[in-house]
Amino acid sequence: MAIPNKFLISKLWWIQFPFHLRLITKIRFFASFGAGGVIYLTSLIFNNIGFSATEIGLGFTISAIVGTLTRFFTGNYLNKTANIYNPLIISSLTSIAAGFFLIISKDIYFYNIGQALIGAAAGVYWPSAEYVVPFFCHPIDTRKAYALVRSSEALGIFLGVFLGGFMTNFIYLKSIFLNDIFCMFFIIYLILRNKNSIKNNLENYQKKSSNLIKFYQESWNKNSITIITSIVLITTSLALIQVTLPLDLVKGGVYREVLNEQLISFIISFQLILLLILQWPIGSWISRRGKLFGLKFSLINFAFASLILFISSYFDSSVYYLVFIAIILISLGTSSFLPTSTDIVFSIAPSNKKGYALAILSQCFAMGYFFGPFISGRVLDIFGYASIIWIAISILCFTTFAIIIKKSF
């Protein structure tokens, strides 16, 4: 019996999705491929240059502040125009400028300018990239569509960090920013090439959906505050993991020995590989359950992961096992949260506030960077370890899980 061609099977699986959903999936892949190294390795790069943890955290805080303004401006723009190609081009050009400033930065001034531009680019990009998925996914279920684009992002981030780590160690310290610039130019090419097709698709969908407007929710869901609070907590945990965990490991815990940067890079890569493997199956599994199941599952995983990171700080042996267990739980929590959070927020919003709703969701991610890295940077500079941060996150996640466990959509 002939063995099916694996390439053909993969191609058939890929083409089952609508053309425009495949297009936004490609765009989000390259955006993540460029941003992966920037997100995970920037703190280590500028730590090597000689920046303090407080200075590094301050840059992420500035990025979050600027991103706040651009997010809500973008949300208002999307509500009025439903035009996503202009914001995506603007965000790409802004990210290119950010990469330039971070490449030439040798002091805090240019570093902060670069981080501010990263925040501006993210504030324009995320609401637009999230907003368009429900319009491009028909007849695919929205949660499965979000699982697809999040899976492509997981692949992009993994490759970005893997390639970025290699280039940073063996070619050029700031190679991750060059890679991001290249990816942004390719995104601009994809958008301009399909500009008319994107516009026509959005217009056709809006005409069809206008007849179904009576079915749309015209007021915010009664559980909106609880849902958004849970999302802010989870995104703050993600921000701390991305920025603070590498610094915590490289500086050592209360009794935990200092880990070298090669091992830390391996730990980060392990997390990204897990996320890449788990994103699609976990996302598909979550999509068959209640709307809030993904948030509950994420909260309990982040609660136990943070608790284990806290405990690991007090061990000087076998700490690797504890850190890797925490990474597994973090990957499970992340893979369940990312594809479902957008679908939930899009669903709880009134029909004329969808753009604002996704701006709020994107801002939830920024909120984590708004205060998390700066506070954790101060804690690391003062105490030399971050165990107090992990136990605080664990307690908050357990508490929020207890509040939301009986909630239904």
C-alpha positions as CSV (number, residue, x, y, z in Angstrom):
1,M,0.0,0.0,0.0
2,A,1.4,3.4,-1.0
3,I,2.4,5.7,1.8
4,P,0.7,9.1,1.6
5,N,3.0,11.9,0.7
6,K,3.5,14.0,3.9
7,F,4.0,17.2,1.9
8,L,0.7,16.6,0.1
9,I,-1.2,15.9,3.4
10,S,0.2,19.1,4.9
11,K,-0.8,21.1,1.8
12,L,-4.3,19.7,1.8
13,W,-4.6,20.5,5.6
14,W,-3.4,24.1,4.9
15,I,-5.7,24.8,1.9
16,Q,-8.8,23.8,3.9
17,F,-8.6,27.2,5.4
18,P,-10.0,30.3,3.5
19,F,-7.5,32.3,1.5
20,H,-7.6,35.4,3.6
21,L,-7.3,33.5,6.8
22,R,-4.1,31.9,5.4
23,L,-2.9,35.4,4.4
24,I,-3.3,36.8,7.9
25,T,-1.7,33.7,9.3
26,K,1.3,34.3,7.1
27,I,1.4,37.9,8.2
28,R,1.2,37.0,11.9
29,F,3.9,34.3,11.4
30,F,6.4,36.9,10.0
31,A,5.5,39.4,12.7
32,S,6.2,36.9,15.4
33,F,9.3,35.6,13.6
34,G,10.7,39.2,13.8
35,A,9.4,39.9,17.3
36,G,10.3,36.6,18.9
37,G,13.9,37.5,19.5
38,V,13.0,41.1,20.4
39,I,10.6,39.9,23.1
40,Y,12.7,37.3,24.7
41,L,16.3,38.4,24.2
42,T,16.2,42.2,24.5
43,S,16.6,42.1,28.3
44,L,19.6,39.8,28.1
45,I,21.3,41.8,25.3
46,F,21.1,45.1,27.2
47,N,22.0,43.3,30.4
48,N,25.2,42.3,28.6
49,I,25.8,45.9,27.4
50,G,25.7,47.0,31.1
51,F,22.2,48.3,31.7
52,S,20.7,47.7,35.1
53,A,17.5,45.7,35.6
54,T,15.7,48.9,36.5
55,E,16.8,50.6,33.3
56,I,15.7,47.6,31.2
57,G,12.4,47.4,33.0
58,L,11.9,51.2,32.5
59,G,12.2,50.7,28.7
60,F,9.5,48.1,28.7
61,T,7.3,50.4,30.8
62,I,7.8,53.3,28.4
63,S,6.9,50.9,25.6
64,A,3.6,50.0,27.4
65,I,2.7,53.7,28.0
66,V,3.1,54.6,24.3
67,G,1.3,51.4,23.3
68,T,-1.7,52.5,25.4
69,L,-2.2,55.6,23.4
70,T,-1.8,53.9,20.0
71,R,-4.1,51.0,21.0
72,F,-7.1,53.0,21.7
73,F,-6.5,55.3,18.7
74,T,-6.3,52.1,16.5
75,G,-9.5,50.7,18.2
76,N,-11.4,53.9,17.3
77,Y,-10.1,53.8,13.8
78,L,-11.1,50.2,13.3
79,N,-14.6,50.8,14.6
80,K,-15.1,53.6,12.1
81,T,-13.4,52.2,9.0
82,A,-12.7,48.4,9.5
83,N,-9.6,49.2,7.5
84,I,-6.8,46.9,8.6
85,Y,-4.1,47.3,5.8
86,N,-3.1,50.8,6.7
87,P,-2.6,50.1,10.4
88,L,-0.6,47.0,9.5
89,I,1.7,48.9,7.2
90,I,2.1,51.8,9.7
91,S,3.0,49.3,12.5
92,S,5.6,47.6,10.2
93,L,7.3,50.9,9.4
94,T,7.3,51.9,13.0
95,S,8.9,48.6,14.0
96,I,11.6,49.2,11.4
97,A,12.4,52.5,13.0
98,A,12.4,50.9,16.4
99,G,14.9,48.3,15.3
100,F,17.2,51.0,13.9
101,F,17.3,52.9,17.2
102,L,17.9,49.7,19.3
103,I,20.7,48.8,16.9
104,I,22.5,52.1,17.4
105,S,21.7,52.5,21.1
106,K,24.6,52.4,23.5
107,D,22.9,54.4,26.3
108,I,19.5,54.7,27.9
109,Y,18.4,57.5,25.6
110,F,18.3,55.7,22.3
111,Y,17.2,52.5,24.1
112,N,14.1,54.3,25.4
113,I,13.3,55.8,22.0
114,G,13.5,52.3,20.5
115,Q,11.3,50.8,23.2
116,A,8.8,53.7,22.7
117,L,8.6,52.9,19.0
118,I,8.1,49.2,19.7
119,G,5.2,50.1,21.9
120,A,3.7,52.3,19.2
121,A,4.1,49.5,16.6
122,A,2.5,47.0,18.9
123,G,-0.4,49.3,19.8
124,V,-1.2,49.7,16.1
125,Y,-0.5,46.1,15.1
126,W,-2.3,43.9,17.7
127,P,-5.9,45.3,17.6
128,S,-5.7,45.2,13.8
129,A,-4.3,41.7,13.5
130,E,-6.8,40.4,16.0
131,Y,-9.8,42.3,14.7
132,V,-9.6,40.9,11.2
133,V,-9.6,37.1,12.1
134,P,-13.4,36.7,12.6
135,F,-13.9,38.5,9.2
136,F,-11.5,36.2,7.4
137,C,-12.3,32.8,9.0
138,H,-15.8,32.0,7.6
139,P,-16.8,29.1,7.6
140,I,-14.2,28.1,10.2
141,D,-15.1,28.5,13.8
142,T,-13.5,31.7,15.3
143,R,-11.8,29.9,18.1
144,K,-10.2,27.4,15.7
145,A,-9.2,30.3,13.5
146,Y,-7.5,32.0,16.5
147,A,-5.8,28.7,17.3
148,L,-4.4,28.6,13.8
149,V,-3.0,32.1,13.8
150,R,-1.6,31.6,17.4
151,S,0.0,28.4,16.2
152,S,1.7,30.3,13.4
153,E,2.8,32.8,16.0
154,A,4.2,30.1,18.2
155,L,6.2,28.8,15.3
156,G,7.4,32.3,14.3
157,I,8.5,33.1,17.9
158,F,10.3,29.9,18.3
159,L,12.2,30.3,15.0
160,G,12.8,34.0,15.9
161,V,14.3,33.2,19.3
162,F,16.3,30.2,18.0
163,L,17.8,32.1,15.0
164,G,18.2,35.2,17.1
165,G,20.0,33.4,19.9
166,F,22.4,31.8,17.4
167,M,23.1,35.1,15.6
168,T,23.4,37.0,18.8
169,N,26.0,34.6,20.2
170,F,28.0,33.9,17.0
171,I,27.4,36.7,14.5
172,Y,26.3,40.1,16.0
173,L,24.9,41.0,19.4
174,K,21.9,42.9,18.0
175,S,21.0,40.6,15.1
176,I,17.5,40.1,16.4
177,F,16.7,43.7,15.4
178,L,18.0,43.2,11.9
179,N,15.8,40.1,11.6
180,D,12.8,42.0,12.8
181,I,13.4,44.7,10.2
182,F,13.6,42.1,7.4
183,C,10.3,40.5,8.5
184,M,8.5,43.9,8.6
185,F,9.5,44.6,5.0
186,F,8.1,41.2,3.9
187,I,4.8,42.0,5.7
188,I,4.5,45.3,3.9
189,Y,5.0,43.4,0.6
190,L,2.2,40.9,1.5
191,I,-0.2,43.6,2.4
192,L,0.4,45.8,-0.6
193,R,0.2,42.7,-2.9
194,N,-3.3,41.8,-1.5
195,K,-4.6,45.3,-0.7
196,N,-7.7,45.2,-3.0
197,S,-8.5,41.6,-2.1
198,I,-8.4,42.4,1.6
199,K,-10.6,45.5,1.1
200,N,-13.2,43.6,-0.9
201,N,-13.4,40.7,1.5
202,L,-14.0,43.0,4.5
203,E,-16.7,44.9,2.6
204,N,-18.5,41.7,1.5
205,Y,-18.5,40.4,5.0
206,Q,-19.8,43.6,6.5
207,K,-22.7,43.6,3.9
208,K,-23.6,40.0,4.9
209,S,-23.3,40.6,8.6
210,S,-25.4,43.8,8.5
211,N,-28.5,41.5,8.1
212,L,-27.6,39.7,11.2
213,I,-26.9,42.7,13.4
214,K,-30.0,42.0,15.6
215,F,-28.3,38.8,16.8
216,Y,-25.2,40.8,18.0
217,Q,-24.9,41.7,21.6
218,E,-25.7,45.4,22.2
219,S,-24.4,45.6,25.7
220,W,-21.3,44.4,27.6
221,N,-21.6,40.9,29.1
222,K,-22.3,40.9,32.9
223,N,-19.1,39.1,33.6
224,S,-16.9,41.5,31.5
225,I,-15.1,43.0,34.5
226,T,-14.2,39.6,35.9
227,I,-13.1,38.4,32.5
228,I,-10.9,41.4,31.8
229,T,-9.4,41.2,35.3
230,S,-8.4,37.6,34.7
231,I,-6.9,38.5,31.3
232,V,-4.9,41.4,32.9
233,L,-3.5,39.0,35.5
234,I,-2.6,36.3,33.0
235,T,-0.9,38.8,30.6
236,T,1.0,40.3,33.5
237,S,2.2,36.8,34.3
238,L,3.3,36.4,30.7
239,A,5.1,39.7,30.7
240,L,7.0,38.7,33.9
241,I,7.9,35.4,32.5
242,Q,9.2,36.9,29.3
243,V,11.2,39.7,30.9
244,T,11.9,38.8,34.5
245,L,12.4,35.0,34.4
246,P,15.6,35.2,32.3
247,L,17.1,37.9,34.6
248,D,16.0,35.9,37.7
249,L,17.7,32.8,36.4
250,V,20.9,34.6,35.4
251,K,21.2,36.3,38.8
252,G,20.3,33.3,40.9
253,G,17.7,32.7,43.6
254,V,17.8,32.8,47.4
255,Y,19.8,29.5,47.4
256,R,19.6,28.6,43.7
257,E,22.9,28.8,41.9
258,V,23.3,31.2,39.0
259,L,22.5,29.7,35.6
260,N,24.6,30.4,32.6
261,E,23.1,32.2,29.6
262,Q,23.4,29.1,27.4
263,L,21.2,27.1,29.8
264,I,18.8,30.0,30.0
265,S,18.6,30.1,26.2
266,F,17.9,26.4,26.2
267,I,15.1,26.8,28.8
268,I,13.5,29.6,26.7
269,S,13.8,27.4,23.6
270,F,12.2,24.5,25.5
271,Q,9.3,26.7,26.4
272,L,8.8,27.9,22.8
273,I,9.0,24.3,21.4
274,L,6.4,23.2,23.9
275,L,4.1,26.1,22.9
276,L,4.7,25.3,19.3
277,I,3.7,21.6,19.9
278,L,0.8,22.3,22.2
279,Q,-0.8,25.4,20.6
280,W,-2.9,23.8,17.9
281,P,-4.1,20.7,19.8
282,I,-4.8,22.6,23.1
283,G,-6.5,25.4,21.1
284,S,-8.7,22.9,19.3
285,W,-9.5,21.1,22.5
286,I,-10.4,24.4,24.3
287,S,-12.6,25.5,21.3
288,R,-14.9,22.5,22.0
289,R,-15.6,23.6,25.6
290,G,-17.2,26.5,27.3
291,K,-16.1,30.1,26.5
292,L,-14.5,30.6,29.9
293,F,-12.8,27.2,30.2
294,G,-9.6,28.5,28.6
295,L,-9.2,31.3,31.1
296,K,-9.8,28.9,34.1
297,F,-7.4,26.4,32.7
298,S,-4.8,29.2,32.2
299,L,-5.2,30.6,35.7
300,I,-4.6,27.3,37.4
301,N,-1.6,26.5,35.3
302,F,0.0,29.9,35.9
303,A,-0.8,29.6,39.6
304,F,1.1,26.3,40.0
305,A,3.9,27.4,37.7
306,S,4.6,30.6,39.7
307,L,4.4,28.6,43.0
308,I,7.1,26.2,41.6
309,L,9.3,29.1,40.5
310,F,9.0,30.5,44.1
311,I,10.0,27.1,45.6
312,S,12.9,26.7,43.1
313,S,14.5,29.8,44.5
314,Y,15.1,28.0,47.8
315,F,16.8,24.9,46.4
316,D,20.5,24.7,45.4
317,S,20.1,21.2,43.8
318,S,17.7,19.6,41.3
319,V,16.5,23.1,40.5
320,Y,16.5,22.3,36.8
321,Y,13.7,19.8,37.2
322,L,11.5,22.4,39.1
323,V,12.1,25.1,36.5
324,F,11.3,22.7,33.6
325,I,8.1,21.6,35.4
326,A,7.1,25.3,35.7
327,I,7.9,25.8,32.0
328,I,5.5,22.9,31.1
329,L,2.7,24.5,33.1
330,I,3.4,27.9,31.6
331,S,3.2,26.4,28.1
332,L,-0.1,24.7,28.9
333,G,-1.5,27.9,30.3
334,T,-0.3,30.0,27.4
335,S,-1.5,27.7,24.7
336,S,-5.0,27.7,26.2
337,F,-5.1,31.4,26.8
338,L,-3.9,32.9,23.6
339,P,-6.5,31.5,21.1
340,T,-9.5,31.9,23.4
341,S,-8.9,35.3,25.0
342,T,-9.5,37.2,21.7
343,D,-12.7,35.2,21.0
344,I,-14.0,35.9,24.4
345,V,-13.4,39.6,24.3
346,F,-14.8,39.8,20.8
347,S,-17.9,38.0,22.0
348,I,-18.6,40.1,25.1
349,A,-18.4,43.4,23.3
350,P,-21.4,45.2,21.7
351,S,-21.5,45.1,18.0
352,N,-20.4,48.7,17.5
353,K,-17.5,48.3,20.0
354,K,-15.6,45.4,18.6
355,G,-12.6,47.5,17.7
356,Y,-12.5,49.0,21.1
357,A,-12.8,45.6,22.7
358,L,-9.8,44.2,20.9
359,A,-7.9,47.4,21.8
360,I,-8.7,46.7,25.4
361,L,-7.5,43.1,25.0
362,S,-4.3,44.3,23.4
363,Q,-4.0,46.9,26.2
364,C,-4.3,44.0,28.7
365,F,-1.1,42.7,27.3
366,A,0.5,46.1,27.5
367,M,-0.7,46.4,31.1
368,G,1.5,43.5,32.0
369,Y,4.5,45.4,30.7
370,F,3.2,48.7,32.1
371,F,4.1,47.9,35.7
372,G,5.3,44.3,35.8
373,P,8.9,44.5,34.4
374,F,9.7,47.9,36.2
375,I,8.6,46.6,39.6
376,S,10.3,43.3,39.1
377,G,13.4,45.1,37.9
378,R,13.4,47.1,41.2
379,V,12.9,43.9,43.2
380,L,15.8,42.2,41.4
381,D,18.1,45.2,42.0
382,I,17.2,45.5,45.7
383,F,17.0,41.8,46.7
384,G,18.9,40.1,43.9
385,Y,16.2,37.5,43.4
386,A,12.5,37.4,42.3
387,S,10.9,34.8,44.6
388,I,8.5,37.4,46.1
389,I,7.2,38.1,42.7
390,W,6.4,34.5,41.9
391,I,4.6,33.9,45.2
392,A,2.6,37.1,44.6
393,I,1.6,36.0,41.1
394,S,0.7,32.5,42.4
395,I,-1.6,33.8,45.2
396,L,-3.4,36.2,42.8
397,C,-3.9,33.5,40.2
398,F,-5.3,31.1,42.8
399,T,-7.6,33.8,44.1
400,T,-8.9,34.8,40.7
401,F,-9.4,31.2,39.7
402,A,-11.6,30.7,42.8
403,I,-13.7,33.8,41.8
404,I,-14.2,32.8,38.2
405,I,-14.5,29.0,38.5
406,K,-18.3,29.1,38.8
407,K,-18.8,31.9,36.2
408,S,-20.3,31.0,32.9
409,F,-20.5,32.9,29.6
